[in-house]
Amino acid sequence: MKHTISVLVENHFGVLARVSGMFSARGFNIDSLCVGETEDPSASRMTVVVEGDERVLEQIVKQLQKLVEVIEITDLTKESFVERELVMAKVAVNGSGRTAIIEVANIFRAKVVDIGPESMIIEATGSEGKIRAFIDMMRPFGIKDLVRTGRIAVARSLKSNE
């Protein structure tokens, strides 16, 4: 099972290396890792996606808690959360292909962010499945370059009374 873990850490030099080093030293593979400063510049949030059962998750949490710079750990998998990825694909174009690429991009609510004589760069955001489908639809046009962020996630607000 894939687990999405949110880790709030102190925003200091070397924290990312220590956290990722902990995963590596213990033999845990990271499927996705995104890090960014929070609303508080002294803290960063890491969104880590790992594969494993409950025992693996428990070990990861215990090891993260040992790191001094770790402020808070949340397993979002057990909560309702919103997730997104970002992808930018540079796609080869010819005269008649531009319209088809733009039509596919529109279906995915993607944006054309750059147009050149031989290529276009399309930006799309969404769930991992949506991003995978977008990439699959762009492949026939000829992907020249592709970059994606990996998953970012945040817990939803409190549930309403049902």
DSSP file with accessible surface (Angstrom, degrees, kcal/mol):
  #  RESIDUE AA STRUCTURE BP1 BP2  ACC     N-H-->O    O-->H-N    N-H-->O    O-->H-N    TCO  KAPPA ALPHA  PHI   PSI    X-CA   Y-CA   Z-CA
    1    1 A M              0   0  123      0, 0.0    51,-2.5     0, 0.0     2,-0.4   0.000 360.0 360.0 360.0 141.3    0.0    0.0    0.0
    2    2 A K  E     -A   51   0A  80     49,-0.2     2,-0.4    47,-0.0    49,-0.2  -0.707 360.0-160.1 -87.4 136.2    1.2    3.5   -0.8
    3    3 A H  E     -A   50   0A   2     47,-3.3    47,-2.3    -2,-0.4     2,-0.6  -0.954   8.8-150.9-116.2 135.1    1.3    5.9    2.2
    4    4 A T  E     -A   49   0A   1     -2,-0.4    72,-1.9    45,-0.2    73,-0.9  -0.935  20.4-170.5-105.0 115.6    1.4    9.7    1.8
    5    5 A I  E     -AB  48  75A   0     43,-3.4    43,-3.0    -2,-0.6     2,-0.5  -0.925  13.2-154.5-113.9 129.6    3.3   11.2    4.8
    6    6 A S  E     -AB  47  74A   7     68,-3.3    68,-2.8    -2,-0.5     2,-0.5  -0.904  14.5-172.2-101.8 124.6    3.4   14.9    5.6
    7    7 A V  E     -AB  46  73A   0     39,-3.0    39,-3.0    -2,-0.5     2,-0.5  -0.968  11.2-156.8-123.8 115.4    6.5   15.8    7.6
    8    8 A L  E     +AB  45  72A  27     64,-2.8    63,-3.1    -2,-0.5    64,-1.6  -0.815  26.0 173.6 -89.7 125.0    6.9   19.3    9.0
    9    9 A V  E     -AB  44  70A   2     35,-2.9    35,-2.6    -2,-0.5    61,-0.2  -0.887  39.0 -90.7-130.6 161.0   10.6   20.1    9.6
   10   10 A E  E     -A   43   0A  64     59,-2.2     2,-1.7    -2,-0.3    33,-0.3  -0.491  42.5-120.3 -67.1 140.0   12.8   23.0   10.6
   11   11 A N        +     0   0   61     31,-2.8     2,-0.3    -2,-0.2    -1,-0.1  -0.590  64.2 133.7 -87.5  78.3   13.9   24.9    7.6
   12   12 A H    >   -     0   0  106     -2,-1.7     3,-1.6    57,-0.0     4,-0.4  -0.889  64.2 -84.7-125.4 158.9   17.6   24.5    8.0
   13   13 A F  T 3  S+     0   0  204     -2,-0.3    -1,-0.0     1,-0.2    -2,-0.0  -0.322 111.9  15.6 -57.9 131.7   20.5   23.6    5.8
   14   14 A G  T 3> S+     0   0   20      1,-0.0     4,-2.1    -2,-0.0    -1,-0.2   0.350  86.7 114.4  89.0  -5.9   21.0   19.8    5.5
   15   15 A V  H <> S+     0   0    4     -3,-1.6     4,-2.7     2,-0.2     5,-0.2   0.940  77.9  50.5 -65.5 -44.9   17.5   18.7    6.8
   16   16 A L  H  > S+     0   0   82     -4,-0.4     4,-2.9     1,-0.2     5,-0.3   0.927 110.4  50.5 -57.5 -43.7   16.5   17.3    3.5
   17   17 A A  H  > S+     0   0   65      1,-0.2     4,-2.3     2,-0.2    -1,-0.2   0.904 111.3  48.3 -63.1 -39.7   19.7   15.3    3.3
   18   18 A R  H  X S+     0   0  108     -4,-2.1     4,-1.8     2,-0.2    -1,-0.2   0.915 114.3  45.3 -67.7 -42.4   19.2   13.9    6.8
   19   19 A V  H  X S+     0   0    3     -4,-2.7     4,-1.7     2,-0.2    -2,-0.2   0.961 117.5  42.3 -67.4 -49.8   15.6   12.9    6.2
   20   20 A S  H  X S+     0   0   40     -4,-2.9     4,-2.3    -5,-0.2    -2,-0.2   0.884 112.8  55.7 -66.0 -33.4   16.3   11.3    2.8
   21   21 A G  H  X S+     0   0   34     -4,-2.3     4,-3.1    -5,-0.3    -1,-0.2   0.866 102.7  55.9 -64.1 -35.3   19.4    9.7    4.2
   22   22 A M  H  X S+     0   0    9     -4,-1.8     4,-1.6     2,-0.2     6,-0.2   0.932 108.4  47.3 -62.3 -43.4   17.4    8.1    7.0
   23   23 A F  H  <>S+     0   0    2     -4,-1.7     5,-2.6     1,-0.2     4,-0.4   0.947 115.0  46.0 -62.2 -47.1   15.2    6.5    4.3
   24   24 A S  H ><5S+     0   0   95     -4,-2.3     3,-1.3     1,-0.2    -2,-0.2   0.921 110.0  52.6 -62.8 -45.6   18.2    5.3    2.4
   25   25 A A  H 3<5S+     0   0   75     -4,-3.1    -1,-0.2     1,-0.3    -2,-0.2   0.815 112.9  45.2 -63.4 -29.4   20.1    4.0    5.4
   26   26 A R  T 3<5S-     0   0  121     -4,-1.6    -1,-0.3    -5,-0.2    -2,-0.2   0.405 115.9-112.9 -94.7  -1.2   17.0    1.9    6.5
   27   27 A G  T < 5 +     0   0   68     -3,-1.3     2,-0.5    -4,-0.4    -3,-0.2   0.726  65.6 146.4  79.0  21.0   16.4    0.5    3.0
   28   28 A F      < -     0   0   42     -5,-2.6     2,-0.4    -6,-0.2    -1,-0.3  -0.805  41.8-138.9 -92.0 128.4   13.0    2.4    2.5
   29   29 A N        -     0   0  122     -2,-0.5     2,-0.6    22,-0.2    22,-0.6  -0.687   7.7-141.5 -87.8 136.0   12.4    3.4   -1.0
   30   30 A I  E     -C   50   0A  45     -2,-0.4    20,-0.2     1,-0.2     3,-0.1  -0.869  14.3-173.6 -96.9 120.0   10.8    6.9   -1.6
   31   31 A D  E    S+     0   0A  62     18,-2.7     2,-0.3    -2,-0.6    19,-0.2   0.839  75.7   1.3 -77.7 -36.6    8.3    6.9   -4.5
   32   32 A S  E     -C   49   0A  19     17,-1.4    17,-2.7   118,-0.1     2,-0.4  -0.982  61.5-175.7-153.4 142.2    7.9   10.7   -4.4
   33   33 A L  E     +C   48   0A  55     -2,-0.3     2,-0.4   116,-0.2    15,-0.2  -0.956   6.9 171.8-145.0 119.3    9.4   13.5   -2.3
   34   34 A C  E     -C   47   0A  17     13,-2.0    13,-2.8    -2,-0.4     2,-0.4  -0.993   7.1-174.7-127.9 139.0    8.4   17.2   -2.5
   35   35 A V  E     +C   46   0A  65     -2,-0.4     2,-0.3    11,-0.2    11,-0.2  -0.994  10.9 155.0-135.6 138.6    9.7   19.9   -0.1
   36   36 A G  E     -C   45   0A  37      9,-1.6     9,-3.0    -2,-0.4     2,-0.1  -0.986  44.6 -92.4-159.3 155.2    8.7   23.5    0.2
   37   37 A E  E     -C   44   0A 123     -2,-0.3     7,-0.3     7,-0.3     2,-0.1  -0.362  42.2-139.6 -64.1 145.4    8.7   26.3    2.7
   38   38 A T        -     0   0   23      5,-2.4     5,-0.1     2,-0.7    -1,-0.1  -0.212  40.1 -79.4 -92.8-170.5    5.4   26.8    4.6
   39   39 A E  S    S+     0   0  177      1,-0.1    -2,-0.1    -2,-0.1     5,-0.1   0.755 125.6  65.3 -63.0 -21.5    3.6   29.9    5.6
   40   40 A D  S >  S-     0   0   76      1,-0.1     3,-2.4     3,-0.1    -2,-0.7  -0.904  81.4-149.7-101.0 113.1    6.2   30.1    8.4
   41   41 A P  T 3  S+     0   0   83      0, 0.0    -1,-0.1     0, 0.0    -2,-0.1   0.678  93.6  64.9 -62.0 -12.0    9.7   30.6    6.8
   42   42 A S  T 3  S+     0   0   68    -32,-0.1   -31,-2.8    -5,-0.1     2,-0.3   0.509 102.3  56.2 -87.1  -1.6   11.3   28.8    9.7
   43   43 A A  E <   -A   10   0A   5     -3,-2.4    -5,-2.4   -33,-0.3     2,-0.3  -0.959  61.7-163.8-131.9 148.0    9.5   25.5    8.7
   44   44 A S  E     -AC   9  37A   8    -35,-2.6   -35,-2.9    -2,-0.3     2,-0.5  -0.924  15.2-137.0-123.5 152.7    9.3   23.4    5.5
   45   45 A R  E     -AC   8  36A  71     -9,-3.0    -9,-1.6    -2,-0.3     2,-0.5  -0.950  13.2-161.8-112.7 129.0    6.8   20.7    4.7
   46   46 A M  E     -AC   7  35A   2    -39,-3.0   -39,-3.0    -2,-0.5     2,-0.6  -0.922   3.4-159.9-105.4 131.4    7.9   17.4    3.1
   47   47 A T  E     -AC   6  34A   7    -13,-2.8   -13,-2.0    -2,-0.5     2,-0.5  -0.969  17.5-175.8-109.7 116.2    5.4   15.3    1.3
   48   48 A V  E     -AC   5  33A   1    -43,-3.0   -43,-3.4    -2,-0.6     2,-0.5  -0.951  13.9-161.2-118.3 129.5    6.8   11.7    1.1
   49   49 A V  E     +AC   4  32A   3    -17,-2.7   -18,-2.7    -2,-0.5   -17,-1.4  -0.957  20.0 171.2-110.8 124.1    5.1    8.8   -0.7
   50   50 A V  E     -AC   3  30A   2    -47,-2.3   -47,-3.3    -2,-0.5     2,-0.4  -0.951  28.1-131.0-131.5 153.1    6.3    5.4    0.3
   51   51 A E  E     +A    2   0A 107    -22,-0.6     2,-0.2    -2,-0.3   -49,-0.2  -0.854  54.2  94.0-102.5 135.4    5.2    1.8   -0.4
   52   52 A G        -     0   0   14    -51,-2.5    -2,-0.1    -2,-0.4     2,-0.0  -0.856  64.1 -85.8 162.3 168.6    4.8   -0.6    2.5
   53   53 A D     >  -     0   0   87     -2,-0.2     4,-2.3     1,-0.1     5,-0.2  -0.157  58.4 -83.3 -85.7-173.6    2.6   -2.2    5.0
   54   54 A E  H  > S+     0   0   95      1,-0.2     4,-2.6     2,-0.2     5,-0.2   0.843 128.5  55.8 -62.7 -34.9    1.7   -0.9    8.5
   55   55 A R  H  > S+     0   0  160      2,-0.2     4,-2.2     1,-0.2    -1,-0.2   0.929 108.5  47.1 -64.8 -42.9    4.9   -2.3   10.0
   56   56 A V  H  > S+     0   0   25      2,-0.2     4,-2.5     1,-0.2    -2,-0.2   0.939 112.7  49.6 -63.0 -45.8    7.0   -0.4    7.4
   57   57 A L  H  X S+     0   0    7     -4,-2.3     4,-2.6     1,-0.2     5,-0.2   0.922 109.0  52.4 -60.2 -43.0    5.1    2.8    8.1
   58   58 A E  H  X S+     0   0  102     -4,-2.6     4,-2.4     1,-0.2    -1,-0.2   0.912 110.0  48.6 -60.4 -41.5    5.5    2.4   11.8
   59   59 A Q  H  X S+     0   0   64     -4,-2.2     4,-2.5     2,-0.2    -1,-0.2   0.909 110.5  51.1 -65.6 -41.6    9.3    2.0   11.4
   60   60 A I  H  X S+     0   0    1     -4,-2.5     4,-2.6     2,-0.2     5,-0.2   0.944 111.4  47.3 -61.5 -46.7    9.4    5.1    9.2
   61   61 A V  H  X S+     0   0   35     -4,-2.6     4,-2.5     1,-0.2    -2,-0.2   0.932 111.9  50.3 -62.2 -44.5    7.5    7.2   11.7
   62   62 A K  H  X S+     0   0   93     -4,-2.4     4,-0.8    -5,-0.2    -1,-0.2   0.914 112.6  46.6 -60.5 -42.4    9.7    6.0   14.6
   63   63 A Q  H >< S+     0   0   20     -4,-2.5     3,-0.5     1,-0.2     4,-0.5   0.899 111.9  50.4 -69.1 -38.9   12.9    6.8   12.7
   64   64 A L  H >< S+     0   0    0     -4,-2.6     3,-1.5     1,-0.2     6,-0.3   0.892 104.4  58.6 -64.2 -38.9   11.6   10.3   11.6
   65   65 A Q  H 3< S+     0   0  129     -4,-2.5    -1,-0.2     1,-0.3    -2,-0.2   0.769  97.7  61.9 -63.8 -23.0   10.7   11.1   15.2
   66   66 A K  T << S+     0   0  147     -4,-0.8     2,-0.4    -3,-0.5    -1,-0.3   0.705  82.3  95.5 -74.7 -20.3   14.3   10.5   16.2
   67   67 A L  S X  S-     0   0   36     -3,-1.5     3,-1.5    -4,-0.5   -48,-0.0  -0.613  71.8-144.3 -77.5 127.0   15.5   13.4   14.0
   68   68 A V  T 3  S+     0   0  124     -2,-0.4    -1,-0.1     1,-0.3    -4,-0.0   0.850  95.9  56.6 -59.3 -37.0   15.8   16.6   16.0
   69   69 A E  T 3  S+     0   0   28    -60,-0.1   -59,-2.2   -59,-0.1     2,-0.4   0.601  81.5 103.4 -76.6  -9.9   14.6   18.8   13.1
   70   70 A V  E <   +B    9   0A  23     -3,-1.5   -61,-0.2    -6,-0.3     3,-0.1  -0.618  41.3 174.2 -79.2 124.7   11.3   17.0   12.7
   71   71 A I  E     -     0   0A  93    -63,-3.1     2,-0.3    -2,-0.4   -62,-0.2   0.846  63.7  -2.4 -95.3 -44.2    8.4   19.0   14.2
   72   72 A E  E     -B    8   0A 100    -64,-1.6   -64,-2.8     2,-0.0     2,-0.4  -0.996  53.8-158.5-155.2 143.7    5.4   16.9   13.2
   73   73 A I  E     -B    7   0A  35     -2,-0.3     2,-0.4   -66,-0.2   -66,-0.2  -0.993  12.2-178.6-127.1 130.3    4.5   13.8   11.2
   74   74 A T  E     -B    6   0A  31    -68,-2.8   -68,-3.3    -2,-0.4     2,-1.1  -0.991  23.0-146.2-131.7 125.9    1.1   13.0    9.7
   75   75 A D  E >   -B    5   0A  23     -2,-0.4     3,-1.1   -70,-0.2   -70,-0.2  -0.779  17.4-173.5 -86.0  99.5    0.1    9.9    7.8
   76   76 A L  G >  S+     0   0    4    -72,-1.9     3,-2.2    -2,-1.1    -1,-0.2   0.726  72.1  79.3 -68.7 -19.7   -2.4   11.5    5.4
   77   77 A T  G 3  S+     0   0   36    -73,-0.9    -1,-0.2     1,-0.3     4,-0.1   0.820  92.3  51.2 -58.6 -29.6   -3.4    8.1    4.0
   78   78 A K  G <  S+     0   0  145     -3,-1.1    -1,-0.3   -74,-0.2     2,-0.2   0.444 111.7  56.3 -87.1  -0.8   -5.5    7.6    7.1
   79   79 A E  S <  S-     0   0   94     -3,-2.2     2,-0.5    -4,-0.1    -3,-0.0  -0.746  95.7 -93.4-122.2 171.7   -7.3   11.0    6.6
   80   80 A S        +     0   0   53     -2,-0.2    76,-2.8    76,-0.1     2,-0.3  -0.774  58.6 166.0 -84.3 126.9   -9.2   12.7    3.9
   81   81 A F  E     -D  155   0B  41     -2,-0.5     2,-0.5    74,-0.3    74,-0.2  -0.955  37.7-125.6-143.9 160.9   -6.7   14.8    1.9
   82   82 A V  E     -D  154   0B  44     72,-2.8    72,-2.0    -2,-0.3     2,-0.3  -0.918  30.5-173.5-106.1 132.8   -6.2   16.7   -1.3
   83   83 A E  E     +D  153   0B  44     -2,-0.5     2,-0.3    70,-0.2    70,-0.2  -0.935   6.7 174.7-127.9 150.7   -3.3   15.8   -3.5
   84   84 A R  E     -D  152   0B 124     68,-2.2    68,-2.5    -2,-0.3     2,-0.3  -0.989  12.2-163.4-149.1 153.4   -1.8   17.2   -6.7
   85   85 A E  E     -E  126   0C  11     41,-2.1    41,-1.7    -2,-0.3     2,-0.4  -0.926  13.8-143.5-128.1 158.8    1.1   16.8   -9.0
   86   86 A L  E     -E  125   0C  54     64,-0.4    63,-2.6    -2,-0.3    64,-0.4  -0.975  17.7-178.9-122.3 136.9    2.5   19.2  -11.6
   87   87 A V  E     -EF 124 148C   0     37,-2.5    37,-2.5    -2,-0.4     2,-0.4  -0.989  12.6-164.4-133.5 142.8    3.9   18.1  -14.9
   88   88 A M  E     -EF 123 147C  73     59,-2.7    59,-2.2    -2,-0.4     2,-0.5  -0.998  12.7-170.4-123.3 125.6    5.4   20.1  -17.8
   89   89 A A  E     -EF 122 146C   0     33,-2.5    33,-2.6    -2,-0.4     2,-0.7  -0.973  15.9-150.4-119.6 126.3    5.8   18.3  -21.1
   90   90 A K  E     -EF 121 145C  75     55,-3.0    54,-3.1    -2,-0.5    55,-1.4  -0.878  26.1-167.9 -93.0 117.0    7.7   19.7  -24.1
   91   91 A V  E     -EF 120 143C   0     29,-3.2    29,-2.1    -2,-0.7    52,-0.2  -0.903  21.5-118.6-114.6 135.7    5.9   18.2  -27.1
   92   92 A A  E     -E  119   0C  33     50,-3.1     2,-0.3    -2,-0.4    27,-0.3  -0.432  37.5-167.8 -67.5 140.8    7.1   18.2  -30.7
   93   93 A V        -     0   0   20     25,-1.8     2,-0.3    -2,-0.1     3,-0.0  -0.961  19.4-173.7-132.9 152.3    4.7   20.0  -33.1
   94   94 A N     >  -     0   0  102     -2,-0.3     4,-1.2     1,-0.0     3,-0.5  -0.791  51.9 -83.3-126.8 177.4    4.1   20.4  -36.7
   95   95 A G  T  4 S+     0   0   69     -2,-0.3     3,-0.5     1,-0.3     4,-0.4   0.903 127.3  34.6 -50.5 -51.5    1.7   22.8  -38.4
   96   96 A S  T  > S+     0   0  104      1,-0.2     4,-0.8     2,-0.1     3,-0.3   0.723 109.4  66.7 -81.2 -18.5   -1.5   20.7  -38.1
   97   97 A G  H  > S+     0   0   12     -3,-0.5     4,-2.5     1,-0.2     5,-0.2   0.729  82.2  74.9 -75.7 -22.8   -0.5   19.1  -34.8
   98   98 A R  H  X S+     0   0   66     -4,-1.2     4,-2.6    -3,-0.5     5,-0.2   0.925  95.8  48.6 -55.7 -47.3   -0.8   22.3  -32.7
   99   99 A T  H  > S+     0   0   87     -4,-0.4     4,-2.4    -3,-0.3    -1,-0.2   0.920 111.8  49.0 -62.4 -43.0   -4.6   22.2  -32.8
  100  100 A A  H  X S+     0   0   35     -4,-0.8     4,-2.3     2,-0.2    -1,-0.2   0.913 111.6  49.4 -63.8 -41.7   -4.8   18.6  -31.7
  101  101 A I  H  X S+     0   0    1     -4,-2.5     4,-2.8     1,-0.2    -2,-0.2   0.930 111.4  49.0 -64.2 -43.3   -2.3   19.1  -28.9
  102  102 A I  H  X S+     0   0   61     -4,-2.6     4,-2.6    -5,-0.2    -2,-0.2   0.904 109.5  52.6 -64.6 -38.4   -4.2   22.1  -27.6
  103  103 A E  H  X S+     0   0  119     -4,-2.4     4,-1.7     2,-0.2    -1,-0.2   0.928 111.4  45.6 -63.0 -44.8   -7.5   20.1  -27.8
  104  104 A V  H  X S+     0   0   17     -4,-2.3     4,-1.5     1,-0.2    -2,-0.2   0.933 111.9  52.4 -63.6 -43.5   -6.0   17.3  -25.7
  105  105 A A  H  <>S+     0   0    1     -4,-2.8     5,-3.1     1,-0.2     3,-0.3   0.915 107.1  53.0 -58.1 -42.9   -4.5   19.9  -23.3
  106  106 A N  H ><5S+     0   0  104     -4,-2.6     3,-1.4     1,-0.2    -1,-0.2   0.866 102.5  57.8 -62.4 -37.1   -8.0   21.5  -22.9
  107  107 A I  H 3<5S+     0   0  131     -4,-1.7    -1,-0.2     1,-0.3    -2,-0.2   0.891 112.1  41.7 -59.3 -37.2   -9.6   18.1  -22.0
  108  108 A F  T 3<5S-     0   0   30     -4,-1.5    17,-0.3    -3,-0.3    -1,-0.3   0.308 114.0-118.1 -91.4   6.5   -7.1   17.9  -19.1
  109  109 A R  T < 5 +     0   0  217     -3,-1.4    -3,-0.2     1,-0.2    16,-0.2   0.855  64.4 153.6  55.8  35.6   -7.5   21.6  -18.2
  110  110 A A      < -     0   0    9     -5,-3.1     2,-0.4    -6,-0.2    14,-0.2  -0.494  37.7-129.6 -89.6 164.2   -3.8   22.0  -18.9
  111  111 A K  E     -G  123   0C 126     12,-2.9    12,-3.3    -2,-0.2     2,-0.6  -0.937   7.9-130.8-119.7 140.5   -2.2   25.2  -20.1
  112  112 A V  E     +G  122   0C  50     -2,-0.4    10,-0.2    10,-0.2     3,-0.1  -0.783  30.5 173.7 -82.0 118.7    0.1   25.9  -22.9
  113  113 A V  E     +     0   0C  68      8,-2.7     2,-0.3    -2,-0.6     9,-0.2   0.556  62.5  18.6-107.6  -9.7    3.0   27.9  -21.3
  114  114 A D  E     -G  121   0C  84      7,-1.2     7,-2.7     2,-0.0     2,-0.4  -0.946  57.9-166.1-160.4 139.3    5.3   28.2  -24.2
  115  115 A I  E     +G  120   0C  98     -2,-0.3     5,-0.2     5,-0.2    -3,-0.0  -0.998  14.9 168.4-129.1 129.7    5.1   27.9  -28.0
  116  116 A G        -     0   0   17      3,-3.0    -2,-0.0    -2,-0.4     3,-0.0  -0.772  50.6 -94.5-127.0 177.5    8.1   27.6  -30.3
  117  117 A P  S    S+     0   0  118      0, 0.0     3,-0.1     0, 0.0    -1,-0.0   0.816 122.7  21.4 -65.8 -27.0    8.5   26.7  -34.0
  118  118 A E  S    S+     0   0  135      1,-0.2   -25,-1.8   -26,-0.1     2,-0.3   0.423 126.7  25.9-121.6  -1.9    9.1   23.0  -33.3
  119  119 A S  E     -E   92   0C  17    -27,-0.3    -3,-3.0    -3,-0.0     2,-0.3  -0.987  52.7-149.5-156.9 163.9    7.6   22.4  -29.8
  120  120 A M  E     -EG  91 115C   0    -29,-2.1   -29,-3.2    -2,-0.3     2,-0.5  -0.972  16.3-138.9-132.7 148.0    5.1   23.4  -27.2
  121  121 A I  E     -EG  90 114C  39     -7,-2.7    -8,-2.7    -2,-0.3    -7,-1.2  -0.957  20.1-167.4-110.4 124.8    5.3   23.2  -23.4
  122  122 A I  E     -EG  89 112C   0    -33,-2.6   -33,-2.5    -2,-0.5     2,-0.5  -0.929   5.4-156.3-113.2 135.2    2.1   22.1  -21.7
  123  123 A E  E     +EG  88 111C  48    -12,-3.3   -12,-2.9    -2,-0.4     2,-0.3  -0.934  16.4 174.9-112.5 129.8    1.6   22.4  -17.9
  124  124 A A  E     -E   87   0C   2    -37,-2.5   -37,-2.5    -2,-0.5     2,-0.3  -0.984  10.8-167.1-134.4 146.1   -0.9   20.1  -16.2
  125  125 A T  E     +E   86   0C  65     -2,-0.3     2,-0.3   -17,-0.3   -39,-0.2  -0.949  34.1  92.0-127.4 152.7   -1.9   19.6  -12.6
  126  126 A G  E     -E   85   0C   4    -41,-1.7   -41,-2.1    -2,-0.3    -2,-0.0  -0.973  69.9 -29.9 159.5-168.4   -4.0   16.9  -10.9
  127  127 A S     >  -     0   0   50     -2,-0.3     4,-2.6   -43,-0.2     5,-0.2  -0.220  64.9-101.1 -69.5 166.5   -3.9   13.5   -9.3
  128  128 A E  H  > S+     0   0   39      1,-0.2     4,-2.5     2,-0.2     5,-0.2   0.904 124.4  51.8 -57.0 -40.7   -1.3   10.9  -10.1
  129  129 A G  H  > S+     0   0   36      2,-0.2     4,-2.4     1,-0.2    -1,-0.2   0.904 109.3  48.5 -64.2 -42.3   -3.8    9.1  -12.3
  130  130 A K  H  > S+     0   0   65      2,-0.2     4,-2.6     1,-0.2    -1,-0.2   0.919 112.0  49.3 -64.2 -42.2   -4.7   12.2  -14.2
  131  131 A I  H  X S+     0   0    0     -4,-2.6     4,-2.6     2,-0.2    -2,-0.2   0.917 110.5  50.4 -64.2 -41.6   -1.1   13.1  -14.8
  132  132 A R  H  X S+     0   0  124     -4,-2.5     4,-2.4    -5,-0.2    -1,-0.2   0.931 111.9  47.7 -61.3 -44.1   -0.3    9.6  -16.0
  133  133 A A  H  X S+     0   0   39     -4,-2.4     4,-2.1     2,-0.2    -2,-0.2   0.906 110.5  52.2 -64.2 -41.0   -3.3    9.8  -18.4
  134  134 A F  H  X S+     0   0    0     -4,-2.6     4,-1.7     2,-0.2    -2,-0.2   0.940 110.4  47.7 -59.3 -47.1   -2.1   13.2  -19.7
  135  135 A I  H  X S+     0   0    9     -4,-2.6     4,-1.8     1,-0.2     3,-0.3   0.925 110.1  52.6 -61.2 -44.3    1.3   11.9  -20.4
  136  136 A D  H  < S+     0   0   87     -4,-2.4    -1,-0.2     1,-0.2    -2,-0.2   0.879 110.1  48.7 -59.9 -37.1   -0.1    8.9  -22.2
  137  137 A M  H  < S+     0   0   93     -4,-2.1    -1,-0.2     1,-0.2     4,-0.2   0.783 112.0  48.9 -74.8 -26.4   -2.2   11.2  -24.4
  138  138 A M  H >X S+     0   0    0     -4,-1.7     3,-1.4    -3,-0.3     4,-0.7   0.742  91.7  81.0 -82.9 -23.7    0.8   13.4  -25.2
  139  139 A R  G >< S+     0   0  148     -4,-1.8     3,-1.6     1,-0.3     4,-0.4   0.878  84.3  57.5 -53.1 -46.4    3.1   10.5  -26.1
  140  140 A P  G 34 S+     0   0  110      0, 0.0    -1,-0.3     0, 0.0    -2,-0.1   0.794 102.9  56.1 -59.8 -24.1    1.8   10.0  -29.7
  141  141 A F  G <4 S-     0   0   60     -3,-1.4    -2,-0.2    -4,-0.2    -3,-0.1   0.698 124.7 -99.4 -77.7 -20.7    2.7   13.7  -30.4
  142  142 A G    <<  -     0   0   30     -3,-1.6   -50,-3.1    -4,-0.7     2,-0.6   0.775  28.4-136.4  99.9  90.9    6.3   13.0  -29.4
  143  143 A I  E     -F   91   0C  49     -4,-0.4   -52,-0.2   -52,-0.2     3,-0.1  -0.675  21.2-179.3 -77.9 119.8    7.4   14.1  -25.9
  144  144 A K  E    S-     0   0C 109    -54,-3.1     2,-0.3    -2,-0.6   -53,-0.2   0.775  70.3  -1.2 -87.3 -32.9   10.8   15.8  -26.2
  145  145 A D  E     -F   90   0C 103    -55,-1.4   -55,-3.0     2,-0.0    -1,-0.3  -0.978  63.4-170.8-156.8 150.0   11.2   16.5  -22.5
  146  146 A L  E     +F   89   0C  61     -2,-0.3     2,-0.4   -57,-0.2   -57,-0.2  -0.992   5.1 176.9-149.3 137.1    9.1   15.9  -19.4
  147  147 A V  E     -F   88   0C  85    -59,-2.2   -59,-2.7    -2,-0.3     2,-0.3  -0.997   6.1-178.1-139.8 139.0    9.4   17.0  -15.8
  148  148 A R  E     -F   87   0C  95     -2,-0.4   -61,-0.2   -61,-0.2    -2,-0.0  -0.984  24.3-141.0-139.6 153.4    7.1   16.3  -12.9
  149  149 A T        -     0   0   62    -63,-2.6  -116,-0.2    -2,-0.3     2,-0.1   0.772  37.1-128.7 -82.3 -30.9    7.0   17.3   -9.3
  150  150 A G        -     0   0   12    -64,-0.4   -64,-0.4  -118,-0.1    -1,-0.2  -0.408  52.3 -34.4  90.9 176.3    5.7   14.3   -7.5
  151  151 A R        -     0   0   19     -2,-0.1     2,-0.3   -66,-0.1   -66,-0.2  -0.486  48.8-175.5 -79.9 136.3    2.8   14.4   -5.1
  152  152 A I  E     +D   84   0B  90    -68,-2.5   -68,-2.2    -2,-0.2     2,-0.3  -0.934  16.6 178.1-117.7 150.0    2.0   17.3   -2.7
  153  153 A A  E     -D   83   0B  12     -2,-0.3     2,-0.3   -70,-0.2   -70,-0.2  -0.998  19.0-170.7-152.9 153.3   -0.9   16.9   -0.3
  154  154 A V  E     -D   82   0B  94    -72,-2.0   -72,-2.8    -2,-0.3     2,-0.1  -0.993  34.3-106.2-145.4 141.7   -2.7   18.6    2.5
  155  155 A A  E     -D   81   0B  36     -2,-0.3   -74,-0.3   -74,-0.2     3,-0.1  -0.379  39.9-114.8 -65.2 144.0   -5.4   17.3    4.9
  156  156 A R        -     0   0  144    -76,-2.8     3,-0.1     1,-0.1   -76,-0.1  -0.295  37.6 -89.3 -71.9 165.2   -8.9   18.4    4.2
  157  157 A S        -     0   0  113      1,-0.2    -1,-0.1    -2,-0.0     3,-0.1  -0.148  68.3 -60.0 -63.6 170.0  -10.8   20.6    6.7
  158  158 A L        -     0   0  172      1,-0.1    -1,-0.2    -3,-0.1     2,-0.1  -0.188  65.7-101.5 -53.8 144.0  -12.8   19.0    9.4
  159  159 A K        -     0   0  163     -3,-0.1    -1,-0.1     1,-0.1     2,-0.1  -0.367  35.2-118.1 -68.2 146.0  -15.6   16.8    8.1
  160  160 A S        -     0   0   94      1,-0.1     2,-0.3    -3,-0.1    -1,-0.1  -0.421  40.2 -86.1 -78.3 160.3  -19.1   18.1    8.1
  161  161 A N              0   0  166     -2,-0.1    -1,-0.1     1,-0.1     0, 0.0  -0.518 360.0 360.0 -67.2 127.5  -21.8   16.5   10.1
  162  162 A E              0   0  219     -2,-0.3    -1,-0.1    -3,-0.1    -3,-0.0  -0.690 360.0 360.0-104.9 360.0  -23.3   13.7    8.1
